[in-house]
C-alpha cells in the first residue's frame, strides 16, 4: 500500500502543515493494518483518530488499533453479508 497523500484531500480537511505531517506519521505507524479501498482508511477518517487524541500520534495509533480489533472481533465489516433476519 502506498502512503501518498492527496493534497486536495488535506486542503479540504483544513489541516495545518504540522497536522498534515502528524497524519502522515500516523498513517506510517498503522500501515500494517490499513487496507486499500476500505472507507475507514481514508485521510478524512484517519484524521478523526488524530483529532480525537489531540494529534498525539502514539495515542491515535493505540485508539485506531483498538478500534480495528473491535471491528474484527464483532465482525462489523461483515454484518451485511452475515446478517440472518430472525423468524417472526
Secondary structure, 3 states (H helix, E strand, C coil): CCCCCCHHHHHHHCCCHHHHHHHHHHHHHCCCCCCCCCHHHCHHHHHHHHHHCCCCHHHHHHHHHHHHHHHHHCCHHHHHHHCCCCCC
